[in-house]
Amino acid sequence: MTKLYLAIPCYNEEDVLWDSAEKLLNKYYDLMTENKISPDSKIVFIDDGSKDNTWAIIEDLHGQNPVFEGIKLSRNRGHQNALLAGLMTLKDKADAVISIDADLQDDINVFDEMVKKYEQGCDVVYGVRSKRQTDTFFKRFTAEAFYKILNRMGAKVIFNHADFRLMSRRALEAFSLYHETNIFLRGMVPMIGFKTAIVKYERAERLAGESKYPLKKMLALAWEGVTSLSIKPIRMITWLGLFIFIISLAMIIYSLISFFVGAAVSGWASTLCSIWALGGLQLLAIGIIGEYIGKIYMETKRRPRFIVEEYLGDDGSY
């Protein structure tokens, strides 16, 4: 039977944690009763430096039932790093790890199908939303644009897939070879290769608390994905520069012809527009190049992506 662990990043989730823990426990007991997963399987919450009672609740859950375990990060490192901390901490303990958010908007009832796909030889099983009827029009439009833009910019991601996935121990071992400081898991996991599969589900509405990915964070995540996985923005600057250079040649030829035929009229409008256009383009180009240089700077420091302060497990705490 598959020894299945859950990796659940948490940041200020005291409003939903008890309810989510109860639902996950019931689901785990069902899977164990049906002999689909091992009795040694665990549910692991990763506290990403929460400012509320999230860690205290995790400690209570662990004290009440050893199926619950906890990983506490030394400070807030963001959702992606918290999830990475869970995956890397658990990779030697489980046969497979499913990552899911604490609000359980992703459907836990597809665990069965994920485990089945894993036992059929798949190393990565992606949870993909079948539709977005529960989203507002604005949320649906921006989310779909998010995936399309990422793919067009060179960051290959699975459409309508967030971070709800199963990864085998072999996939996690392979993923541990990626040492980037700037991480975007949705784009990095497909780079591993191996056999993959997709399970579709409908996402529920959040029961309590606030979404950890409002529009501002979605835009930041999209930019992180593009600049971490693709150099297309720099290539776009190159092509844009070439395009403007061709236009400038045409304008020079036009100006010379106008001068020789006596039709040249002195004016400031064209000059002013040219200065502003070229100045804006140069600043944009410098900004994008600076973004990449900044990421290179951060990568060369080799700072730890996360620090585990405490781990609540069967073998004690550290």
C-alpha positions in Angstrom: 0.0 0.0 0.0 1.1 3.6 -0.7 2.5 5.5 2.2 0.9 8.9 1.4 1.8 12.2 3.0 -0.1 15.5 2.6 1.9 18.7 2.5 -0.3 21.6 3.5 1.1 25.2 3.6 -0.6 27.4 6.2 -0.4 31.1 6.8 -2.9 32.6 9.3 -5.3 29.8 8.8 -6.8 29.5 12.3 -10.3 30.1 10.9 -10.3 27.0 8.7 -7.7 24.7 10.2 -9.9 22.7 12.6 -12.6 22.1 10.0 -10.0 21.2 7.3 -8.2 18.8 9.7 -11.5 17.0 10.5 -12.3 16.6 6.8 -8.8 15.4 5.9 -8.8 12.9 8.8 -12.1 11.4 7.7 -10.9 11.1 4.2 -7.7 9.4 5.4 -9.6 6.9 7.5 -11.7 6.1 4.5 -8.6 5.5 2.3 -7.0 3.3 5.0 -10.2 1.3 5.5 -10.4 0.6 1.8 -6.6 -0.4 1.9 -5.8 2.3 -0.6 -3.1 3.9 1.5 -0.8 2.7 4.3 -1.8 3.2 8.0 1.5 5.0 8.4 0.3 7.8 6.1 0.4 11.3 7.6 -1.2 14.7 7.3 1.5 17.4 7.6 0.8 21.1 8.1 3.6 23.6 7.3 3.3 26.8 9.3 4.7 29.7 7.2 5.4 32.1 10.0 1.8 32.7 10.8 0.9 35.6 13.1 -2.2 34.0 14.6 -2.8 30.7 16.4 -2.1 28.4 13.4 0.9 26.7 15.0 -0.8 26.3 18.4 -3.7 24.5 16.6 -1.2 22.3 14.7 0.4 21.4 18.1 -3.0 20.5 19.5 -3.9 18.4 16.5 -0.6 16.5 16.7 -1.1 15.9 20.5 -4.6 14.5 19.8 -3.7 12.3 16.9 -0.2 11.3 15.6 -1.6 11.2 12.0 -1.2 15.0 12.1 2.3 16.3 11.9 3.7 19.9 11.7 6.6 21.8 10.2 7.3 25.2 11.5 9.4 27.6 9.5 11.6 30.2 11.3 9.8 33.0 9.5 7.4 33.8 6.7 8.9 32.7 3.4 5.9 32.8 1.1 3.6 30.0 -0.1 6.0 28.6 -2.7 8.9 28.3 -0.2 6.6 26.9 2.5 5.4 24.2 0.1 8.9 23.5 -1.0 10.0 23.1 2.7 7.2 20.5 3.1 8.1 18.6 0.0 11.8 18.4 0.8 11.3 17.5 4.4 8.9 14.7 3.5 10.5 13.3 0.4 12.4 10.5 2.3 9.5 9.6 4.5 6.7 8.9 2.0 6.1 6.9 -1.1 4.1 9.9 -2.5 3.2 13.4 -1.3 0.1 15.4 -2.2 0.3 19.1 -1.9 -2.9 21.0 -1.2 -3.9 24.4 0.3 -5.3 24.5 3.9 -8.7 26.0 2.8 -9.5 22.7 1.0 -11.0 24.5 -2.0 -9.4 21.7 -4.0 -11.4 18.5 -3.9 -10.0 15.9 -1.5 -12.2 13.3 -3.0 -9.8 13.0 -6.0 -7.1 11.6 -3.7 -8.3 8.1 -4.6 -7.8 8.8 -8.3 -4.4 10.4 -7.7 -3.2 7.4 -5.7 -4.6 5.1 -8.4 -2.6 7.0 -11.1 0.5 6.8 -9.0 0.2 3.0 -8.6 -0.2 2.8 -12.3 3.2 4.2 -12.7 2.7 8.0 -12.8 5.3 10.0 -10.9 3.4 13.3 -11.1 -0.4 13.6 -11.0 -1.8 17.1 -11.6 -5.1 18.3 -10.2 -6.7 20.4 -12.9 -9.9 22.4 -12.5 -12.6 21.3 -14.9 -14.4 24.7 -14.8 -14.4 28.0 -13.0 -18.2 28.6 -12.4 -17.6 29.5 -8.8 -15.3 32.4 -9.7 -16.4 35.9 -10.5 -16.0 37.0 -14.1 -13.0 39.1 -13.2 -11.3 36.3 -11.3 -12.0 33.8 -14.1 -10.7 36.2 -16.8 -7.5 37.2 -14.9 -6.8 33.6 -13.9 -7.1 32.2 -17.5 -5.1 35.1 -18.8 -2.5 34.3 -16.2 -1.9 30.8 -17.6 -2.0 31.9 -21.2 0.5 34.7 -20.7 2.8 32.4 -18.8 2.8 29.9 -21.6 3.3 32.5 -24.3 6.2 34.0 -22.4 8.0 30.6 -22.2 7.0 29.5 -18.7 5.3 26.1 -19.5 2.6 25.4 -17.0 -0.4 23.1 -16.9 -3.6 25.1 -17.7 -5.9 25.6 -14.7 -3.5 23.8 -12.4 -2.2 25.5 -9.3 -0.2 23.6 -6.7 -2.6 20.7 -6.1 -0.6 17.6 -7.2 0.8 14.3 -6.3 4.5 13.7 -6.6 6.3 10.3 -6.1 9.4 9.9 -4.1 11.4 9.6 -7.3 9.9 12.8 -8.6 10.7 14.6 -5.3 14.3 13.3 -5.4 14.7 14.6 -8.9 13.2 17.9 -7.9 15.6 18.3 -5.0 18.3 18.7 -7.6 16.8 22.1 -8.6 18.5 24.7 -6.3 17.0 27.9 -7.6 16.4 30.6 -5.0 13.6 32.2 -7.1 11.1 29.3 -7.4 7.9 28.9 -9.3 6.7 25.4 -8.6 4.0 25.3 -11.3 6.6 25.8 -14.0 9.4 23.8 -12.4 7.6 20.6 -11.7 6.8 19.9 -15.4 10.5 20.3 -16.1 11.2 17.1 -14.2 9.9 14.8 -16.8 8.8 11.2 -15.9 5.3 9.9 -16.5 2.5 12.3 -15.6 -1.3 12.2 -15.5 -4.2 14.7 -14.9 -7.2 14.4 -12.7 -10.0 16.9 -13.1 -12.1 18.3 -10.3 -14.4 21.2 -9.4 -13.1 23.8 -6.9 -15.3 24.8 -4.0 -15.7 28.2 -2.5 -13.5 29.2 0.5 -15.4 28.6 3.7 -13.6 31.2 5.9 -10.7 33.5 5.9 -9.3 35.4 3.0 -7.6 34.2 -0.2 -3.8 34.3 -0.1 -3.7 35.2 -3.8 -5.4 38.4 -4.5 -4.8 40.2 -7.9 -1.6 41.9 -6.7 0.0 38.6 -5.6 -1.2 36.8 -8.8 0.5 39.4 -10.9 3.7 39.1 -8.7 3.5 35.3 -9.1 3.1 35.6 -12.8 6.1 37.9 -13.1 8.1 35.6 -10.9 7.2 32.6 -13.1 8.2 34.4 -16.3 11.5 35.8 -15.1 12.5 32.6 -13.3 11.8 30.3 -16.2 12.2 32.3 -19.4 14.4 34.8 -21.1 11.7 35.8 -23.6 11.2 39.3 -22.1 14.9 40.1 -23.0 14.4 38.6 -26.4 11.3 40.8 -26.9 13.4 43.8 -26.1 15.9 42.8 -28.8 13.1 42.4 -31.4 11.5 45.6 -30.3 14.8 47.4 -30.6 15.3 46.0 -34.1 11.8 47.1 -35.0 12.4 50.7 -33.8 15.8 50.8 -35.5 14.1 49.9 -38.8 11.6 52.7 -38.2 14.3 55.1 -37.4 16.1 54.3 -40.7 12.8 54.9 -42.5 12.4 58.2 -40.7 16.0 59.3 -41.7 15.3 58.5 -45.3 12.0 60.4 -45.2 13.8 63.4 -43.6 16.5 63.5 -46.2 14.0 63.3 -49.0 11.9 66.0 -47.5 15.0 68.2 -47.1 16.2 67.8 -50.7 12.7 68.5 -52.1 12.3 71.5 -49.9 9.3 70.2 -48.0 11.1 70.0 -44.6 9.2 71.9 -41.8 10.8 72.6 -38.5 8.7 71.4 -35.6 8.9 70.1 -32.1 6.1 67.5 -32.1 7.9 64.7 -33.9 11.1 65.4 -32.0 9.4 65.4 -28.6 7.5 62.2 -29.4 10.7 60.5 -30.5 12.5 61.5 -27.3 9.7 60.3 -25.0 9.2 57.0 -26.9 12.9 56.2 -27.0 13.4 57.3 -23.4 10.5 55.2 -22.2 11.7 52.2 -24.2 15.2 52.5 -22.7 13.9 52.7 -19.2 11.7 49.7 -19.7 14.6 47.7 -21.2 16.9 48.7 -18.3 14.2 47.7 -15.8 13.6 44.2 -17.3 17.4 43.6 -17.6 17.8 44.8 -14.0 15.1 42.3 -12.9 17.2 39.5 -14.3 20.4 40.8 -12.9 18.7 41.1 -9.5 17.7 37.5 -9.7 21.2 36.4 -10.7 22.5 38.4 -7.7 20.1 36.6 -5.3 21.0 33.2 -6.8 24.8 33.8 -6.3 24.3 34.4 -2.6 23.0 30.8 -2.2 20.9 31.8 0.9 18.7 29.0 2.3 15.2 29.1 0.8 13.7 28.1 4.1 14.7 27.2 7.6 12.7 24.6 9.6 12.5 25.7 13.2 10.5 22.8 14.5 9.2 19.5 13.2 6.4 17.6 15.0 6.6 13.9 14.0 6.7 10.4 15.4 10.4 10.7 16.0 10.0 13.8 18.2 10.6 17.5 17.6 13.7 19.4 16.4 
